[in-house]
C-alpha cells in the first residue's frame, strides 16, 4: 500500500510541476500578434503597425507599472509586438499613432520591469512611454484601447 500511495504522490507532484511550468511558459516565450523589431544603436529607430481589439484588462496582465500607476486599457493576452534592444539605452520613447484615438501602452522588460503609458497630452489621447534606463534584452509590448474590444489601427514608433 505504501508504494501505491508513493506512486500517486509522485504522479501528482509531476502533474503539478508540469502545470506550473506550462503556465509559466506564456510569459517567457510568447509570440507577438504583429511585427517585432530590433534597436541596435543610439541612432536606430523603428516603426511597426497593428490594431487594437483586446478584451483583457491591461491591469490584469501586469497590474501596476514601476511607478505604482495602474496600467489602463484593454488588449489581447498575447503581446502585440516584441522589441529587442541589442544594447542599453539611456532614454527611449515609444509613441502610438492611431489618429488621435484613446490608446494605452504596456511594456514588460527582460527583468520584469513594467512601464505603462497613456495620453500624450490633453489634446492627443494616443499613448506615450518616455523613460530612462532601458537594459539590453527582449521586451513585450501591448497596445490597448480604453474601451474593451475597440479596434483602432495604429503605428508604434520607438526612438532613442
N, C-alpha and C positions, 0 to 999 in steps of 0.2 A: 504494500500500500504506500509506503514512503516513497518508493521510486515513481509510482504513478503520479503522486502529488508534486514531486520534484519536476517531473517532465511537464506537467501542466503549468507549473510556476515558470519554468524556463520558456515554454511556448508563449505564455502571457507576457513575460518580460521582453522576449524578442519581438512580439507583435507591438507592444508599447513603444519600444525603441524605433521600430520601423515607421510607425505612425508619426512619432516625434521628428524623425529625420525627413520624412516626406513633407510634413507641414512646414519644416524649415527651408526646404528647397526653393519655394517660390520667391522668398526674399533674397536668396543667394544667387539664383540664376534665372531671372525672369526674362522672357522675350518681350521686346517693345512692340507696341501696336503700330508704330510708324518708324521713320528713319532714325538711325543712330548717327553720331558724329564724333569727331576727334579734334581736340585742340592741342597743338604741339608747341606753340611758342607765343610770346607776348604780342606778336603781330598777327596771329591767326584769329580768324573769326568764322562763324558758321551760321547757316540759316536752314531750318528744316520746316516741314509743314505737316499738318494733320487736322483733325477736327475733334471738338468736344462732343461727348454723348453719354457720359457716365451716369451711373445711378448710385455709386458708392460714395459716401461722405469722405472727404479727404481727412477729416478728423478721426475717422475710424481706421484709415490707412496708417496715419502717423501721429495722430493726436496733436501735439504742440511742437513748435519749432524750437530751436536752441535758445531763443529769447523768451520762451514761455507763451508765445502767441498761438492761439488755436488756428489750425490750418482750415480755412473756409473753402466751401465749394464742393462740387461733385465731379468724380472722374471714374474711369474704369479701374478695376482692381489691378490690372497689369499696367506697368508704366507706359507712357506714350512714346518716350524717347530714352535712349541710353547715350550719355555723354562720357567720353573717355578723355581725361586730362593726362597728357604724357609728361607733364612737369607741374610743379607747384605754381599757382597763380596768386599773386598778392591781392589782386582785385578781379572780379568778374561780374558782368552784368548779363542777366537773361531777361529778355523782353518779349512778351506776347503781343502780336499784332493781329487782332481779329476785326479790325474796322470799328473799334470802339465798343465792343460788347463787354459785358461784365465777366471777366475771366479771372482765374487764380492759378497759382503755381505751387507745386510741392517738389522739392529736390532732396533726395536722400543720398548722402555721400558715402564713400567707401568705408568710413569709420562709423557709420550710422548717424552722423550729424544730419539733422533735418533743417531745411530752410524753406520758409513759406512766403509767398508774395501775393499781393492783392493789387488794388488800384494803383496805377502810376501816379495820378494826382486827381483832383476833383473833376477836372474836365475830361480825363481819359480813364475809363474803368478797366482798360486792359492791364494785365498783371505784369509786375516787375519784381525781380530779385536782384539787388545790387549789394554785394557783400565782399568781405575780405577773407584771406587765409583759406584758399581752396587747395587742399593737398592733391598730389598725383593720385589717380585711380579712376574707378568707374562709378558714375552717378546715374541713378534712376530719376526720371523727370515725369511728373504728371501735370498735364494742363487741364484745368477744370473750368466749369461754369458755375455760377451761383445758383442756377436753377437746375434741379435734378432732371437729367435726360435732355437738356437743351443742347442742340447741335449748332456749333459755330465753327466755320473754317478759320484756321489761323496759320500764321507763320511764327516761328520761335527763333529769335536770334541770340547768339552768345558772343560777347565781345569782352576782351580783357580791358 
